[in-house]
Amino acid sequence: MYQAEQIDIAVIGGGHAGCEAALAAARLGMETVLFAISLDSIAIMPCNPSIGGSSKGHLVREIDALGGEMGKIIDKTYIQTKMLNTGKGPAVYSLRAQADKTRYHEEMKHCLENTPNLKIKQAEIVEIQMEENRVKGVVTSGGAVYPCRAVVLCMGTYMKSRCLTGENITESGPNNLMPATRLSQCLRDMGIRLFRFKTGTPARMNRNSLDFDKMQPQYGDEEIVPFSFAHKAEEIARPQALCWLTYTNEKTHQVIRENLHRSPLFGGLIEGTGPRYCPSIEDKVVRFADKERHQLFVEPEGENTEEMYIQGMSSSLPEDVQIAMYRTIPGLEHCEITRFAYAIEYDCIDATQLKLSLEFKGFHGLFSAGQFNGSSGYEEAAAQGIMGGINAVRYIQGKDPVILQRSDGYIGVLIDDLVNKGSKEPYRMMTSRAEFRLLLRQDNADRRLTPIGYEIGLISEQRYQALREKERLIAEEIRRVQSVTMGPTAELSALLERYGTTAVKNGVRLSDLVKRPQLDYDKLAEIDGERPDLPPEVRQQVNIQIKYEGYISRQMKQVEQFKKLENRLLPEDLDYESIQGLRLEAGQKLNMVRPRSLGQASRITGVSPADISVLLIYLEQRKRTENRK
Ligand SMILES: Cc1cc2nc3c(=O)[nH]c(=O)nc-3n(C[C@H](O)[C@H](O)[C@H](O)COP(=O)(O)OP(=O)(O)OC[C@H]3O[C@@H](n4cnc5c(N)ncnc54)[C@H](O)[C@@H]3O)c2cc1C
């Protein structure tokens, strides 16, 4: 072993979590080293070639609003972009962009290489050195010892990972990259609980072997919306690639049914638990046996490659079965497979061992983020990465951790769910998980989180002032629209008739017109002579705030209620099992999770509202006793 340089923070992993954690730590002034078993794994997308999608788009915009990097990198490397769910309300609008995987990796690696205070190193970490439960350093397989004050674990899907394609099982990370072989044992020896999860990916094929005439082209949006609030649409606009839609059929399902016995998933070879919301094709055929077909999207992996990704058809069936099943699909009859589908299982932790700061309970300075916490997805990983990096810095600075509440953002929901409930399968974010989703929209992530990013030190003065100016324009315009009354003019009548909404006989407030389902702020521009020329992102906020005013204020009231319990902090030294009237299970769960607040306590599985009332009474009595002293 040899002594390497003293650093502040060691980030273990160069995936989506590790990149955000390392950038946040270095940008906040910490001497940071990012370790990856292979630097070729930096920000790779071992699965779908896209960033964003339902609720995941929200996470990316929140990361950007806090000062993270993912949104900027995908804006530079997307090959198709689309706003999803525009047929529904703005709460579920979600941006999704197809990425050029290779360029995404290159851009992120280049960004890391050019970040002051940050070094990237190709090395496998095999040991975390602790002294009296405090982080002291990390050790590489090459014997280098890096003394450090905090560590962020972001090892993703590499820990004791193995890949399965039928009977072919290899000790390997994704894309045949080297797995991490020794750190799991070190963590177990420290008393950290690990278990096995699994996920899977579909085959890749050569574009030249596919027949696109048998598929339906899928186009990107003409109107581009950047992921990053620091970018303007015109700055990132460029020609977009196509994706294609095709379907499985009865022949596909028959090939799969006839070979289920050779599937590691159904053959019991896979011990890890997989994501219910991202099932393999064999899983779909078994679970949804009544479905005649399953939709598949054929997506390019990038501009300088002929490899195509078959979204919706991940599998771990043997190679010969894969060739047979894929070739039953319209357009894939003569497909040339460049990489076979496979399942990967790997070690990860039970995240209830973490605090809401993502620090391990009982291990000072040891943080964890990403897929290793039991989540699934690039976006979920990056969201935890930036919070883990920020809080590792706060730990070293002796400052309170930054904890986003469920009412602040999807990042708050993600971490709160993982830490309080843990996860029985890879946790994937969904809009249905966010009880305050009407307030946590992807369009207002900057208004919710950029002031926090500025306070932390990750958002520049210039960007913060730009947000303040945006807020001023929004407030001013809402005031104006609410103060304008439109007379029943011919132009107004013509417009109302054109959009098929009720005519008016007397004056009507402009804001009331905006609220009509057939109308919105932009549609009324032609009859609103006084209207200032405002940027699209300001117009969007004015429209949403006026149109959904009732829903928004109702949800704000719910948030006030929520915050009452959320801000009722719990003493760290409480022995819950000694509290009279508290059920045994609740006492045990509370002692294990050690919630930060009454609100957090109320979300722990096994703690009932009755238990919370008992706790409230106990806290009141304790306060009275202390006041009497
Ligand atoms: C086959 C496959 C299929 C997937 N399918 C889906 C899907 O369908 N849907 C979905 O949402 N997500 C899917 N994912 C998950 C997605 O890839 C991850 O969510 C995401 O990449 C996690 O990011 P991360 O930063 O946590 O870890 P990763 O991206 O896995 O990166 C981990 C990093 O840690 C490094 N590392 C690990 N151990 C050590 C060590 N001891 N020392 C030094 N470096 C180390 C690795 O080199 C790597 O750089 C899939 C992943 C794989 C592999």
The ligand as an ORCA input file, in Angstrom:
! r2SCAN-3c Opt
* xyz 0 1
  C     -28.270     -3.875    -18.198
  C     -28.895     -2.659    -17.605
  C     -30.195     -2.385    -17.853
  C     -30.803     -1.278    -17.272
  N     -32.095     -1.055    -17.526
  C     -32.670      0.053    -17.016
  C     -34.015      0.345    -17.316
  O     -34.634     -0.385    -18.047
  N     -34.585      1.444    -16.785
  C     -33.872      2.269    -15.986
  O     -34.436      3.237    -15.521
  N     -32.580      2.034    -15.679
  C     -31.991      0.928    -16.195
  N     -30.703      0.670    -15.918
  C     -30.127      1.402    -14.872
  C     -29.316      2.561    -15.217
  O     -28.310      2.221    -15.978
  C     -28.823      3.047    -13.938
  O     -29.906      3.483    -13.251
  C     -27.860      4.170    -13.910
  O     -26.837      3.981    -14.812
  C     -27.370      4.250    -12.510
  O     -26.418      5.200    -12.397
  P     -25.363      5.129    -11.220
  O     -24.548      6.339    -11.305
  O     -26.038      4.846     -9.924
  O     -24.482      3.848    -11.525
  P     -23.797      3.330    -12.835
  O     -24.196      4.094    -14.008
  O     -24.008      1.865    -12.816
  O     -22.219      3.656    -12.595
  C     -21.482      3.051    -11.566
  C     -20.050      3.525    -11.639
  O     -19.362      3.042    -10.501
  C     -18.078      2.557    -10.872
  N     -17.700      1.614     -9.827
  C     -18.456      0.616     -9.317
  N     -17.803     -0.001     -8.312
  C     -16.604      0.645     -8.183
  C     -15.470      0.494     -7.320
  N     -15.460     -0.435     -6.363
  N     -14.410      1.308     -7.479
  C     -14.431      2.293     -8.436
  N     -15.477      2.488     -9.292
  C     -16.538      1.683     -9.151
  C     -18.292      1.998    -12.261
  O     -17.074      1.918    -12.942
  C     -19.249      3.067    -12.842
  O     -18.489      4.154    -13.289
  C     -30.079     -0.423    -16.451
  C     -28.724     -0.693    -16.208
  C     -28.143     -1.802    -16.775
  C     -26.716     -2.101    -16.493
*
